[in-house]
Amino acid sequence: MADNTVIKVENVSKQYRLGEIGTNTLQHDFKRWYTSILGKENPFLKIGEENDRTTKGNSDYVWALKDINFQIDKGDAVGIIGKNGAGKSTLLKLLSRVTSPTTGVIKYKGRIASLLEVGTGFHPDMTGRENIYLNGAILGMRRSEITRKFDEIVDFSGVERYIDTPVKRYSSGMYVRLAFAVAAHLESEILIVDEVLAVGDSEFQKKCLGKMGDVRKGEGRTVLFVSHNIAAVKQLCDKGILMHKGTVLDQGFIQPILEEYVYLDSKSSDFFTYQENLNLIAQIYEVKLINQKGLLTNNFMHEEDINFEIKINCRVYEKNIRVNISVLDIYDNVVFINRFNLTKGINEFKGLLKGNVLISGAYKLSVAIDIPNVKLIEIIVGGLRFDIVDIGNELALKGDTENGIITSPLIWL
């Protein structure tokens, strides 16, 4: 391992067993173990199940991680990102030595402090003071080292008044503040943090990011950070690892990795498929959302334009038939709506929503055909969801509307 490398992951895979672990009898457990040694089929599998240990997705076993390789250098701040189920938390558990890899090896250089869940390593019946010393001991720190950092830890956590109260009486916010303070202040070479920003108010979140930045830049320690908040990852990290379905899809500098993450769910087929229904006097044939690269997708960067393409077949002459095209927020509030009358035959509508208009968040495109005040002919039930992501905005991926829905059109004089 190179002098500057602190973590090296080589061909690491992690396999978990699904379902029941035991058969409820010692005799049957022994028989199942013995037949597996002989390479024979598990005699206690249910009818129709197969016991193939090498096949991903079989009935008894699943690969949470498969053939992971990367290395992290001293002083790096690395964001580990990916959709739910990508294997991020499993990887952090391996790096934190909570569990061991099924295959492969992980090499370390230096001590590791990790915060994987709220209050990891805390004993609920012990006080905050006692848990600080307990956590420090678990991390291999001497009592004198912990004592030297004690006041800083308590001050950062903001729980000084309750430091001699059992932590089982703490709120979740107090719990995570103290847990993060311990992990960040103890003298380890590597700090691993999993979604600490998901708990606590915005002021504490900024405080955490500031401390992790200090740990990395001021103290030269290595930080591994997992979060779904893209803006927070960009603010803290200079490198990234993109995970997808238990594998490392890409790694490198953070900006291109974040952009690849945003486009990860881009699709090569239509979002909306229709079935011919001749009973409808007008029918939605096609609805597409297209990014600036010409790809069908439901993820867009904040600054990029969104192209809408909609095709409708109107089968009759009727001057009052119209299409309603609207964008809704996550609470089904109408952001804006456009209405057009339909003529007989194929009607095509192409629209462009300029970038930097909608704030980052989740939206829905709704398309409906009706005769005003008479009847609804067809609607895409639930609409088509799409997301706008602002990598440079600290509110990215929040999905709320506390700052409005659209960028302010006011011109201040």
N, C-alpha and C positions, 0 to 999 in steps of 0.2 A: 504494500500500500504506500503510495507517494507520501512524502513528508507533509504536504499541505492538505491531504485528504483525511477527513474525520469519520466519514461513513462510506462504506463500500458494500453495495448489495449485488450479489452474484448469483444469477439463475435461481432466484427465490420463488417458491410456490407454496401456497397454503391450501390444504384440503380440509374440509369439515364433513362430518357425518351428519346426515339428516335423519330425523325421526328418533325412535327410541334407541338408547344406548345399550341397555341390558334386556334380557328376556324374562327377568324376575325370578329366575332360579339359577343357582350356581351350576347345577348339572348342565343346563342348556347353554349357559354362557361358556362353559368349558368346552362343550361339544362344538359350538360355533367357532371358538378360537382354534381348536384342533383341526377342524376341517379347512379353515383358512390357511393354516400352516401347510396342509397337504395340497393346497391349490384347488380344493373342491368347492362346489357351490354351497352357500349358506343354507343349511337345512331349515331355517326358521323364517326365510323370506316369504312374504305373502305371494299368493298365486299371481303369476304374470309379471313379477318383479325380477330384475336382473341385478346381479352383484358385480358390476364391472368397475373396478377401482380406477381404471385408466381413462374412462370416458367421462368427459365433462357433462354434467347434467343428468347422470344416471340416478336411479331411485334412491340409492343409499349414500352416495358421496357427491360433493360439489367442490369445485376448485374456486375458492374466493380470490386467489391470486395465482397467476401462471407466468412463470419465466420472467421475473422482474429483474432488471439490471440498471443500475445507475450509481454514481458516486457524488458525494457532497464535500466541498472543500471548506476549510476553516474560514469563518467569517461570512459565509454565504447565508442569505435569507431566501429560503426556497418555499414557494407556495405550491401545495399539492392540491390540485383541483380536479373536478370530475362530477358527473351527475350522481344522483343517489344510486347506491349499489355498485359503484365503480371499483370499490375495494380500498378507498382512502383510509377508513378507520382501521381496517384489518392490517394495512401496511404500517400504520402508526403503532399498533399494538405489537407488531413484530419488532419495530425499531426501538420501542420502549421496553422490550423484553418481557412484556406481559404474557406473551405466548411465543412458541418457537415455530420456525418454518418447517413445513413437511419435507421440502427439498431445498437445496441451496445453502448459502452461508451469508451472514451479515458480519462485517468487520467494523470495529469501533476504535476510536482513539479519543479518550476523554470520558468524563462523567456526563450522564444524561439526566435532565430534569424534565418531567413530562406532566402535562395537564390534559388528560384525555376525556374526562367527564367531571361533572361538578363534584368537587370534594373527593377526588381520587386519593385513596390512602388515608382519609380522615376516619377517625373512630368517633361515632356519634355521641358516645357517653363521655368523651374527654373534652376538656375545655379548648378554646381556641389556642391558648398558650401552650397547652400540652400537645396539641396536634401540630403546632409549628415545629416543636422539638422532635415529635414522632416522624413527621415528613422528612425533616433534615436527616434523621438517622437512617431512614429507608434509602435516602439518596446518597448515603455514605459520608455525611458531613460529621465532623467532630462537634461536640457540644459547645466548645469555645467559639467555633466558626458561626454556629447558629446564634449564639448569644450576641456576637458582634453585629449581626445583621438584624437582630430581633426588632429593635425600635423602627428601623426602616420598613420592615415588613408590616408591622402594625399600622404605621402611619399611612402607608400606601393603601392598605385594605380598608381603612376608615372604620374599623370595628373595635377601636380601642376601648370603648365603653363596655363592650361585651366580651372582651378577651378572656375573662375568667368564667364565662358561661359555657355550658356544654353545647357543642355545635349542632346537636340535634334540634336545638331551639332557634337556630339561625334560619332566616329566610333563604331562598335559593340564591338571591342576589348577594347576600352577605357571605354565603358559603363559597361562591365562585370568586368573590373578591379576595377572600383570604387564601383560597387555594392558588389563585394566580399569583398573588403576592409572594407566597412561599416559593413557588416554582421559578419565578422571575428573579428573585433576590439571592437565592442560594447559589453558591459558587460552582456551577457546573459549566462544562464547555459547550454543551448542546442543550438547547431548549426546544421542546416539542409541544405544540399547542394545537388542540383540536376544537374548533368552533367556540372558543371562549367568548366571542362577540355575540353569540346567540343569547346570552344571559346578561342582564344588567342594563342600566340606562345608557343613553348616548354619551353622557359625560364620562362614565366609566369605560365605555368602549374606546373613546379617544385616548383616555389615560393608558389603557392596555396597549394600544398601538404605539403610543409614545414611548412606553417602557420597553417594548420589544425592539423598537428602533434604537433606543439607547444601548440595550443589551448587545445588539448586533454591531452598531457603528462605534460606540464609545468603548465597549469592553471587548470587542473582537470575538464574541461568541457566535456560534452557529444557531440559526433559528429555522425550524420547520413548522409551517403554518398551514392548517387546513381550514378553509372557510368557503361558504357559498357567496360571500360578499365580495364581488370582483374588485370593487373600488378599494376595499381594505387590503386585499392581496396585492394590488398594484402599488398601493402606498408603501407597504412594508417590504415587499420582496423584489429582488432583482433577477431571480431565476424561477422557473416553474417546471413542474412535472404534471403532465396531463394524463389522467387515468381513465380507462374506458373498459368496462366489462372484465375487470381483473387483470388488465395488462397496462403497460406504459405505452400510451399512444404516441406521445412526443415529449421532449424535454429541451430546455434551452432558455434563452432570455425571456423575461416575463411577458412583454407586450405581444409578440406573435403567439405565444402559448395561450394568452387570454383571448385573443381574437379567434384562434382555432376552437377554443372551448365554446365561444358564443355560437359558432357555426356548426357545432358538433351534431346538432339534430337536423341539419339541412336535409331535405328530402329530394329524391330524383323523380318522384311521381306526384300526381295531383293530390291536393289536400282533400278535395271533395269529389266523390264519384257518385253518379246518379244512376238510377234504374228507370228505364222508360216507363212512363205512366200516362197512357193515352186518355185517361179520364180527366187529367188536368188540362185546363184551357191554356195554361202557361206553365213552363217548367224550367227550373234552374239546371243548366247543363254543366257549367264549369265555373269554378272560383279558384283563383290562384293568387298567392302572395309571392312576389319575386324581389330579390335584393339587387344591389347594384352590379353584382357579378353575374346576374342572369340566372341565379339558382332559385328554385322553389324552396322556401324556408319559412319557419315561424319564429326565427330569431334575427333581430336587426340591431346594428350598432346605432347609438343615439343620433349620430350625425349623418347617417346614410338615408337616402330616399327609399320609400317603399312603393312598389308598383302593384296595383290591383288590376286583375283581368277577370272579367265576369261575362259569361255567355248565357243567354236565356232564349228559349224557344217559345214564341207566342203563337198559338195555333188558330186564333180567331181574330177577326176584325172587331176591336172593342176599344173605343177611344179612352175609356176610363181605367184600363189596366195599367198599373205602374209597378216599378221595382223600387224598393227602399233599401238603400245601402248605407249602413251606419257603423260607427266605431263606438264600442262601449267600454267602460272601465270594468274592473273586477267586481264592482258592486252592481253592475248592469245599468249604471247611469249613462245616458247618451252623451258622448263627447261631441259628436257632430253627426248629421244625417244629410244624405243627398237623395232626391227622388227624381225619377225619370219615367215618362210615359213610354209604353211599349208599342211597337208596330208589329203587324203579322210577319212571322218568319223569325230568323235568327237575329237577335239583338246582341251586339257586343259593346261592352263598356270597359274602357281603359282609363285608370286614374293614377295620379302620382301624389303621394303624401311626402312633402319635403321633410328632410331631416331637421333635427333640432326644434321640432314643433311640440311633440308630445314628450313629457318627462319620462324617465325610465320607469318601467313597470310592466304589468301584464294587461293585455287588452283583448277584445273580441271583435271580429268583423262579422256583422250580421247582415244577411241578405234575405229579403222577403218580397213576395209578390202579392199584391192585393188590389181590390176595387174599393176605393175609399168609402168608408161608412156602409159598405155592403158585405164584403167577406174577405177573409184571408185565404189566398189560393195555395201558397206554399211558403215555407220558411226553413232555413237551416237551423234546426233546433239547437240552442246553446251557442250558436255562432262558431266561428273558427278562431281559436286562441292564437295570439302572437305576443312576443315579448320584445321590448325595447331595452337595451342594456347600455348604460353609460359607464364605461370603464374609468373615466376621470372624475366621476361624481361620487361623493361620499354617501349619497342616498341611493346608489345603484342597487337594484334588486330588492329594495325595501317593499315595493308593491303597494305603498300607501299613497294618499293624495294630500298629505299635510302641506305640500308646497304647490297645490293646484294640479291640474291635469295637463294644461298646455303651457308653453313658454309665454311669458307675459308679452302681449302685443303693444303695450304702452310705450310711447316715446316721451321720455322726460326732457323738458326744456329748461 
